[in-house]
Amino acid sequence: MAAETLRVVCYLNQFFGQLGGEDKAGVGPQVVDGAIGAARAVQQALGDAGTVVATVICGDNYAAEQAERATAELVALVAAARPDLLVAGPAFLAGRYGVACGALCAAAQAELKIPTVTGMHAENPGVELYRRQVYVVQTGAEATRMLPEVQRLVALGLKLARGEAIGAPAAHGYFARGVTRNIVAGANAADRAVAMLLDKLAGRAFTTEVPRPAFPPVAAPRLVKTLAGATIALVTDGGLVPRGNPDGIEALNATRYGAYSIEGKSSLDAAQYDNPHRGYDTTWVKQDPHRLVPVDVARELEQSGAIGKLHETVYSTVGVATTLAQSARMGREIAEKLRAAGVDAVILTST
Amino acid sequence: MRLELRWSDVDEVTAAPATRLVGTRLEVDLAELRELLSADSRLARIRLELARPGERCRIGRVFDVIAPRAKAEGGEDFPGVLGKVARAGHGRTSALDGVAVVATDQQTDNVGTLAVIDMAGPNAALSAFGRTHNLVIAAWPSPSTERSDYLAAVRLAALKTAVHLARTAREADPDRVDVFALSPSPRVPPELAHLPRVAYVFQIHSHQRPTGLDEGILYGDPVRRMLPTIVHPNEVLDGAVLRGFMGRSVTTWAIQNHPMIRALYAQHARTLWFAGVVVTVAQATEPERVRSAFLTAGLVAHTLGADGAVLTKIGGGAPHVDMAQAAAQCEALGVKTTAVVEDMSTDGSAEGMLLFDFPGVDALVNVGSSQEPITLPAMDRVIGADDLASKLLGETRATYGGLCGAIEQVGATRVMAEVR
């Protein structure tokens, strides 16, 4: 068959690109024509199906320490080779390398609109960071069996490049991406719901179309002090912001939160606050912000000695259509700041 | 209660000197109709346009879609909003198949949140309104008209138009007659008493946004203080329930042709006994949600005596959880449930699809992700949003949620999100 040969670019770190070991980990992005180092295994796996037209190489430290810059530079090198497919790694258990592979693949997909594939060991941090965006083929921990590992990457990469349907994760050995894709079902949702209910009523097996969420359980820690000795912070996802929304917290799908001082304030003046939240009727909390963030009552408790101290910073974000990933990140950052400030407990008001 | 929907098929709509149905051709006197709609002083200017299936036309700024219906005998047209408050769901109603009235919102300026209808190309097949002949109403508010009054006026204009068009079929012999007859729910013939009794819990509004005074939703009531209540399914099919003004992935058209009610009628007395419909409103606070949930479950289990219930929601995340709480309360009373959800993830991740995890609420159908991007191909003309034509004419990006009729939360659509 005289099908057009696929143009493939490989991405390798300094070690697999044969520039050197840890001593060369600081080298910046560079490109070599054709396949060198581990990219030769990719060429071998491709056979006649494609040609490795270039190998792009970057040192692990450069990629890790100047991640954004490195990715941008690497994307430009990849783009110059006009590939139909990018094969990154495999990175096995090498953490910096794995993260760099994931970042480059994600960026190349988004900016160059080309399919990408990479490979890593399950415990490589790049898996958790990028498996949702990028096809990451599961590999061993070390490069002891390079060719068979690369063959699986290339097999999946070829399917992607040819626009073929990708089967279940198990069929191709990639990490479940946990992504959803709209498709057109054979019957409308109402008919499917009635059919599912009839199965459930009859005790027949049925398959839900939405998996139950696997939110990690978070146990509430015990307060080891008495309330009278504790510093209490007020945190909300109900969207309280100073007038003008200085941090530009989004009305939905928020990626930002604000830290607002209440130092010297015994209460919140409604005229000084606003609320961009688009997930509930904010009329009443705009009228009186204490309905959302009870600074007034908390100050009284502070005065009476019922609590030790009210933390002088209120953290606020907008909790509507926020992704689990953003929620977790913002929560982690706010918790770290509260802990660093010596806060013992939080009153979290949600809407 | 017995309702006849008397359908006349329409496969052509043309502007003409008189409004009438000639065989399967609907002729519309647009000047006369515009005159009729102009009587509303809340509207300053009205433009009417026609779009037909297959035409490379994009309708922009879609606010709501209404199915042409006119009472032929017994009852009022859209009672409480257009007609007098009176019981709907009985007698005979004329209906046009293949025609829709599309109301646009000329105050929506954010292109990203616009709802569009494509009359040709791949997206036309995803929406019922890519296959109907559409009469598109663009109306602008008079200077002193506030937002909520404007939307009320736009919707009223669309309802008047829907009735005006369907009245052409009142004298015609229908092409089809759908009969919806459901006897009072306790009266099950002994030979059918073994069938599981199934109720439908229909969330008709979400209090995430307060309704306007003229935002009639249930028989003209803006449902501000509504508690769960029971209606006959025919009332829903016959204009008693209209969509509110927050139009996220649901149209009045889908409610008039309610797919869940039709699905339950289709199985009624065969594989199940349709026990009735409970209408609810998604509440804004936790005590209200809990109260609404157990009242709903009580009506389903104790009053309707249902063995199973299907539930749908309207709006976004809070209604999604509100519906699930009602389902959980039903399960707690021994009523098996399935619920129709949207994929609520905003980043396409499966872990964000669902915002609840209640015992027993384990049978879920989904209507897809409204956030998933979709490409709108170039068209030859844009109507309903002339001033945005430069942005809407060429190939552009949108989301499934922005394609009116691709996702109907009441279950009318086939788009679903699959986990990969």
HADDOCK unambig.tbl for C-alpha pairs under 7 A between the chains (distance, minus, plus):
assign (segid A and resid 168 and name CA) (segid B and resid 420 and name CA) 6.76 0.50 0.50
assign (segid A and resid 176 and name CA) (segid B and resid 420 and name CA) 6.91 0.50 0.50
assign (segid A and resid 177 and name CA) (segid B and resid 420 and name CA) 6.37 0.50 0.50
assign (segid A and resid 178 and name CA) (segid B and resid 349 and name CA) 5.53 0.50 0.50
assign (segid A and resid 178 and name CA) (segid B and resid 350 and name CA) 4.91 0.50 0.50
assign (segid A and resid 178 and name CA) (segid B and resid 351 and name CA) 6.95 0.50 0.50
assign (segid A and resid 178 and name CA) (segid B and resid 419 and name CA) 6.44 0.50 0.50
assign (segid A and resid 178 and name CA) (segid B and resid 420 and name CA) 5.81 0.50 0.50
assign (segid A and resid 179 and name CA) (segid B and resid 348 and name CA) 5.38 0.50 0.50
assign (segid A and resid 179 and name CA) (segid B and resid 349 and name CA) 4.35 0.50 0.50
assign (segid A and resid 179 and name CA) (segid B and resid 350 and name CA) 5.08 0.50 0.50
assign (segid A and resid 179 and name CA) (segid B and resid 419 and name CA) 5.75 0.50 0.50
assign (segid A and resid 179 and name CA) (segid B and resid 420 and name CA) 5.41 0.50 0.50
assign (segid A and resid 180 and name CA) (segid B and resid 348 and name CA) 5.44 0.50 0.50
assign (segid A and resid 180 and name CA) (segid B and resid 349 and name CA) 6.05 0.50 0.50
assign (segid A and resid 180 and name CA) (segid B and resid 350 and name CA) 5.76 0.50 0.50
assign (segid A and resid 180 and name CA) (segid B and resid 417 and name CA) 5.64 0.50 0.50
assign (segid A and resid 180 and name CA) (segid B and resid 418 and name CA) 5.26 0.50 0.50
assign (segid A and resid 180 and name CA) (segid B and resid 419 and name CA) 4.46 0.50 0.50
assign (segid A and resid 180 and name CA) (segid B and resid 420 and name CA) 5.89 0.50 0.50
assign (segid A and resid 181 and name CA) (segid B and resid 417 and name CA) 5.16 0.50 0.50
assign (segid A and resid 181 and name CA) (segid B and resid 418 and name CA) 5.25 0.50 0.50
assign (segid A and resid 181 and name CA) (segid B and resid 419 and name CA) 6.57 0.50 0.50
assign (segid A and resid 182 and name CA) (segid B and resid 368 and name CA) 5.66 0.50 0.50
assign (segid A and resid 182 and name CA) (segid B and resid 369 and name CA) 6.46 0.50 0.50
assign (segid A and resid 182 and name CA) (segid B and resid 415 and name CA) 6.25 0.50 0.50
assign (segid A and resid 182 and name CA) (segid B and resid 416 and name CA) 5.32 0.50 0.50
assign (segid A and resid 182 and name CA) (segid B and resid 417 and name CA) 4.25 0.50 0.50
assign (segid A and resid 182 and name CA) (segid B and resid 418 and name CA) 6.16 0.50 0.50
assign (segid A and resid 183 and name CA) (segid B and resid 415 and name CA) 5.61 0.50 0.50
assign (segid A and resid 183 and name CA) (segid B and resid 416 and name CA) 5.44 0.50 0.50
assign (segid A and resid 183 and name CA) (segid B and resid 417 and name CA) 6.10 0.50 0.50
assign (segid A and resid 183 and name CA) (segid B and resid 418 and name CA) 6.69 0.50 0.50
assign (segid A and resid 184 and name CA) (segid B and resid 414 and name CA) 5.37 0.50 0.50
assign (segid A and resid 184 and name CA) (segid B and resid 415 and name CA) 4.44 0.50 0.50
assign (segid A and resid 184 and name CA) (segid B and resid 416 and name CA) 6.05 0.50 0.50
assign (segid A and resid 185 and name CA) (segid B and resid 414 and name CA) 5.06 0.50 0.50
assign (segid A and resid 185 and name CA) (segid B and resid 415 and name CA) 6.01 0.50 0.50
assign (segid A and resid 185 and name CA) (segid B and resid 416 and name CA) 6.33 0.50 0.50
assign (segid A and resid 186 and name CA) (segid B and resid 414 and name CA) 6.80 0.50 0.50
assign (segid A and resid 187 and name CA) (segid B and resid 414 and name CA) 5.83 0.50 0.50
assign (segid A and resid 188 and name CA) (segid B and resid 411 and name CA) 6.26 0.50 0.50
assign (segid A and resid 188 and name CA) (segid B and resid 412 and name CA) 5.69 0.50 0.50
assign (segid A and resid 188 and name CA) (segid B and resid 413 and name CA) 4.94 0.50 0.50
assign (segid A and resid 188 and name CA) (segid B and resid 414 and name CA) 4.27 0.50 0.50
assign (segid A and resid 189 and name CA) (segid B and resid 365 and name CA) 6.42 0.50 0.50
assign (segid A and resid 189 and name CA) (segid B and resid 366 and name CA) 6.80 0.50 0.50
assign (segid A and resid 189 and name CA) (segid B and resid 367 and name CA) 6.27 0.50 0.50
assign (segid A and resid 189 and name CA) (segid B and resid 411 and name CA) 4.42 0.50 0.50
assign (segid A and resid 189 and name CA) (segid B and resid 412 and name CA) 6.31 0.50 0.50
assign (segid A and resid 189 and name CA) (segid B and resid 413 and name CA) 6.13 0.50 0.50
assign (segid A and resid 189 and name CA) (segid B and resid 414 and name CA) 6.05 0.50 0.50
assign (segid A and resid 190 and name CA) (segid B and resid 259 and name CA) 5.86 0.50 0.50
assign (segid A and resid 190 and name CA) (segid B and resid 260 and name CA) 4.89 0.50 0.50
assign (segid A and resid 190 and name CA) (segid B and resid 263 and name CA) 6.57 0.50 0.50
assign (segid A and resid 190 and name CA) (segid B and resid 411 and name CA) 4.46 0.50 0.50
assign (segid A and resid 190 and name CA) (segid B and resid 412 and name CA) 6.36 0.50 0.50
assign (segid A and resid 191 and name CA) (segid B and resid 263 and name CA) 5.75 0.50 0.50
assign (segid A and resid 192 and name CA) (segid B and resid 365 and name CA) 6.93 0.50 0.50
assign (segid A and resid 193 and name CA) (segid B and resid 310 and name CA) 6.94 0.50 0.50
assign (segid A and resid 193 and name CA) (segid B and resid 338 and name CA) 6.13 0.50 0.50
assign (segid A and resid 193 and name CA) (segid B and resid 339 and name CA) 6.96 0.50 0.50
assign (segid A and resid 193 and name CA) (segid B and resid 340 and name CA) 6.91 0.50 0.50
assign (segid A and resid 193 and name CA) (segid B and resid 365 and name CA) 5.89 0.50 0.50
assign (segid A and resid 196 and name CA) (segid B and resid 338 and name CA) 6.97 0.50 0.50
assign (segid A and resid 197 and name CA) (segid B and resid 337 and name CA) 6.40 0.50 0.50
assign (segid A and resid 197 and name CA) (segid B and resid 338 and name CA) 5.64 0.50 0.50
assign (segid A and resid 201 and name CA) (segid B and resid 308 and name CA) 6.89 0.50 0.50
assign (segid A and resid 201 and name CA) (segid B and resid 336 and name CA) 6.42 0.50 0.50
assign (segid A and resid 208 and name CA) (segid B and resid 362 and name CA) 6.65 0.50 0.50
assign (segid A and resid 208 and name CA) (segid B and resid 363 and name CA) 4.84 0.50 0.50
assign (segid A and resid 208 and name CA) (segid B and resid 364 and name CA) 5.00 0.50 0.50
assign (segid A and resid 208 and name CA) (segid B and resid 365 and name CA) 6.47 0.50 0.50
assign (segid A and resid 209 and name CA) (segid B and resid 364 and name CA) 5.62 0.50 0.50
assign (segid A and resid 209 and name CA) (segid B and resid 365 and name CA) 5.19 0.50 0.50
assign (segid A and resid 209 and name CA) (segid B and resid 366 and name CA) 6.21 0.50 0.50
assign (segid A and resid 210 and name CA) (segid B and resid 364 and name CA) 5.94 0.50 0.50
assign (segid A and resid 210 and name CA) (segid B and resid 365 and name CA) 6.92 0.50 0.50
assign (segid A and resid 210 and name CA) (segid B and resid 366 and name CA) 6.94 0.50 0.50
assign (segid A and resid 212 and name CA) (segid B and resid 357 and name CA) 6.49 0.50 0.50
assign (segid A and resid 213 and name CA) (segid B and resid 351 and name CA) 5.77 0.50 0.50
assign (segid A and resid 213 and name CA) (segid B and resid 354 and name CA) 6.29 0.50 0.50
assign (segid A and resid 213 and name CA) (segid B and resid 357 and name CA) 6.77 0.50 0.50
assign (segid A and resid 214 and name CA) (segid B and resid 351 and name CA) 6.84 0.50 0.50
assign (segid A and resid 279 and name CA) (segid B and resid 208 and name CA) 6.25 0.50 0.50
assign (segid A and resid 280 and name CA) (segid B and resid 208 and name CA) 4.24 0.50 0.50
assign (segid A and resid 280 and name CA) (segid B and resid 209 and name CA) 6.43 0.50 0.50
assign (segid A and resid 280 and name CA) (segid B and resid 284 and name CA) 6.83 0.50 0.50
assign (segid A and resid 281 and name CA) (segid B and resid 208 and name CA) 5.06 0.50 0.50
assign (segid A and resid 281 and name CA) (segid B and resid 209 and name CA) 5.11 0.50 0.50
assign (segid A and resid 281 and name CA) (segid B and resid 210 and name CA) 6.75 0.50 0.50
assign (segid A and resid 321 and name CA) (segid B and resid 346 and name CA) 6.13 0.50 0.50
assign (segid A and resid 322 and name CA) (segid B and resid 346 and name CA) 6.96 0.50 0.50
assign (segid A and resid 323 and name CA) (segid B and resid 345 and name CA) 6.78 0.50 0.50
assign (segid A and resid 323 and name CA) (segid B and resid 346 and name CA) 5.97 0.50 0.50
assign (segid A and resid 323 and name CA) (segid B and resid 347 and name CA) 6.43 0.50 0.50
assign (segid A and resid 323 and name CA) (segid B and resid 352 and name CA) 6.59 0.50 0.50
assign (segid A and resid 324 and name CA) (segid B and resid 352 and name CA) 6.21 0.50 0.50
